[in-house]
Structure formats: C-alpha cells, structure tokens
Amino acid sequence: MPGPPALPLRRFVVTVIMAAIAASAVAAEIPRAERRSGYDLMGRETRAMQDDDTANPGMLFVLDGESLWKKKTGAVKGVAARYPAFDAREGRPIDLEQRINRCRVDRQQAPALAWESRDLLALTAYVARQSRGLPIDVTIDARTQPFLDAGRAAFHRRQGQINLSCSQCHDDLWGRKLAGSVIPQAHPTGYPIYRLEWQSLGSLQRRLRNCLIGTRAEAYEFGAPELVDLELYLMWRAQGMKLESPGVRP
C-alpha cells in the first residue's frame, strides 16, 4: 500500500517535536564538559569519510581553494579559529567569508565573490583547513559583547510558525533522533561543511537559513547582521573546541 501523504507526515513530525519540547526542562546552555561535535554523534562510516582526506568530498573544494590562494588575488590565511571578529570599518563583527571578500576588494582590487559560490566556498575551506585542530578562540570584548548578546537572544528565541527556538533542539534534545537523524549540539566546528544531503560543500550561513526555513520562519539574506551575530554566538558557545573543517555530515 502507498505510504501516507507527505503533509500528514510533516505534521506528525512537528507534533512529536513539540511533545518532546513540552516534556523537556527549560533550555539551558550545555556545560563545557558535555559539549560534543556533530562528528561524535555521526555513524562510523561518515566519521571515516571525514577522517580520510582521500575520501572526504570537501577536500575537492580545499584543492580549488589552494589554486585560488596561489593566484594574485590571494586570501587571508590562518584566521578561521578567530572569526567572526570585530571590523572597525563596519563597526560590528564580520565572518570569515566577509573577510575574504574584503581582502579581495580592498587589497587585490578583485571583485567580491558571491555567497555560496564554489570559489568563495573553496577559499573559505582552504583557509579554514589551515586552522584544523586548533581551538576556537573568538574575541569577546566591549565592542563584540552587544553582538554576542544579540546572537544568544536569537538562539533562544522561538521563531516561525512552529514556534521553535534553536536551543530547544540543540540544548534540550541533542542526542535524540528526528526523522532518523541524530540531533547535534549545533557546534560549528566543521564549517564549511560537506553535507551528504546537499551533495556539496556549504557555509554555516546556509545551514542557519535551512534551520529558519525548517521552523517556517523567514530566512535572513546571506551576510545579514542577524546571521553573523548568530555565528558569533555559536563560535563562542564552542570556544575551545577544535576546528575540523572541512567536516562531513549526513
């Protein structure tokens, strides 16, 4: 017999989520000793794919990034563990993709690369890989604190028609399963990341936009301050965890 229509199935999934949330405790940040990368929650086969540079599909982007790195336009090296970081000209934090484009435009007189373009993903992956294994170390001071607070508020704010916050899934329900997939703690240790679902590399902002769409909320445009603030909070939330880009996820 044919399976149930897609819409009732989606409603069932939403009902399960909301029931679990109603039964859970009030959202609280995960203690540092209990933080786990999404890598730790994946199956053995996917972890092996990430660990083996010859099998990790994200490495194709890294190789493209290396080629772009060696061209005259260049990029910024070895800073992934510290971004988003405060930019004096903008008067606010910018993320790694924005820093790469700033350097292209200001220092090499080259055009900015489009969000999620292969070239920007490749350069970001190449730069991020230079920091693989290094601890995340974003700077929080008087200049960045307001933006960190805004990102924290966004993480804990209920959004969309489903009325769901990031923290209700990734703080309260991590380790449980949704539609067969393990819910991770949402630490951005592997970005840019190759998702088997996408069959491509993607930025952290792409993932955040997907989450907003999943809650039936309006997704911010790529590069929006709200997304950068949320990136800053997520990186701060993962402070001290090691970068593993390019990561592989289901």
Order of alpha helices (4+ residues) and beta strands (2+ residues): alpha-alpha-alpha-beta-beta-alpha-alpha-alpha-alpha-beta-beta-beta-beta-alpha-alpha-beta
